[in-house]
Amino acid sequence: MEKNKTDLEQLEQLVARLASDSLPASELLRLVDHEAAIMRVNTLLAMSRAARSAPGLVDAIVAAALDERNNVRLMGTVTVAHEAIACLFRVGTEEVRRQGEQLLQQLPALERSNLEWYLRSEGLRDESGPGMPKTGGPIR
């Protein structure tokens, strides 16, 4: 029981560091492969905020969107892979949003429709296509 409490405390501290954007890109690249889905999502969010100053992170976000292990559902119909696509929209540059749009269009119709709704609800995309970028906070 004590070990589980210690593990949880360590994860909470790591989420706090991710939310504060205090981790270097090299650490984000390591954490995007964390065993816990919630850590991968929080890492993706941190990567989306850092990607403008560390463009190499965009490739890692795309890779996460395509990684089969990220097809795990977080809540409702949203998966870690969906959040990775949303993070491409969060980066906010036209080129990176285009990459997110391409990945979105590759999804099966129902999955695409669900993700489009999520992107609209987050203010990342409007009815006609990509919307204004918005940075996301930690998901706990």
N, C-alpha and C positions, 0 to 999 in steps of 0.2 A: 504493500500500500504506500509506503514512504517513497519507494522508487517512482511510482506512478505520479505522486504529488510533485516530486522533483522534476520529472520529465515534463509535466504540465507547466510548471513554473518556468522552465527553460524555454518551452515553446511560446509562452506568453511574453517573455522578455524578447525573444527573437521577433515576434510579431510587432512589438513596440518599436524595435530598432528598424524594422522594415517600414513602418508607418512614419518614422521620423526621417526617412531617407538618408540615414547615416551609414549605410553599408556601401562599400565600393562595388563597382560593376563586376569585378572578379568574384566577389562573394555572392552576388545576385545570380550569376551564371551557375554557381555551384548549388544554390538553394532551389533553383527552378526544377531540379530533379529530386527534391526532398521526398521521402516516402509518404508523408502526410499531404493529402490533397489540399487541405486548408492552408498549409504552408506554401504550396506551389501557387495557389491563387494570390495570396498576399505578396509573394515574390513577383508574380506577374504584374500586379498593381504597382509595386515599387519600380519595376523595370519600365513600365509605361511612363512613369513620371521622370525617370532618368534618361530615357532613350534619346531625347533631343540633344543631350550633351555627350551621350555615349551611344552613337548610332549602331554599334555592333550588337546591342541588346535587341534590336528589332528582329534580327535573324533568329535569336533564341525564342522570342515570343512566337514567331511563325512556326518554329519547330515544335513548340509546346502545343500550338493549335492543331498540329498534325499528329502528335504523339497519341497512339491508341490508349495508352494508360490514363490519359486525361479525359477519357470519355465517361468518367465517373460523375454522377449527378451530385450537385451541391445542394440544390433546393429546387423543387418543381421540375422544370425541364432544363434548367441551366446546368451545364457541365463545366469542368475545368477548361476544356478545350473552347467552349463558348466564351468563357471569360477571357481566354487568350485572344480570341478574335476581337472582343470588346476592347481589350487593352490596345490593340492596333488602332482602333478609332480614338482611344484616349490620348495616344501620342500626339495626334492633332495635325500632323503635317499631311499635305495632300497626297504625297507619294505613299506614306504609310497607311493612310485611310484607304487608298486604292488597293493595297495588299489585303487589308481587312475585307474590303468589298469582294475581292476575287475569292477569298476563302469562304465568305458567306454564300456566294452564288454556287459554290461547289456542293453545298449541303443538300440533302434530300428536301423536298418541298415542305413537308410538315416541320421538320427541324429548322429549316431556314425561316419559316414563318414565325416560329416560337422565338428564335434568336432576334429576328427583326423587331418583334414586340419588345423584347428585353432591351435592345439597343435604343429604341424610341423612349422607353420608360426611364432610361438612364440619361436621356438628352444627348445621345451620341449619334443619332440618325433620325431624320424626319421621314415623312411619307415618300418623298421624292428621291431619297438617297442619303448619303453621309451628312450628318449634322455638325454642329459646332463641337469641338473637343471639350471634354470635361474630365478632370482628374478624379480618381476614385480613392476613397479612404480604405482602411483595412476591413476585411471581412472577418468576423470572429464567430 
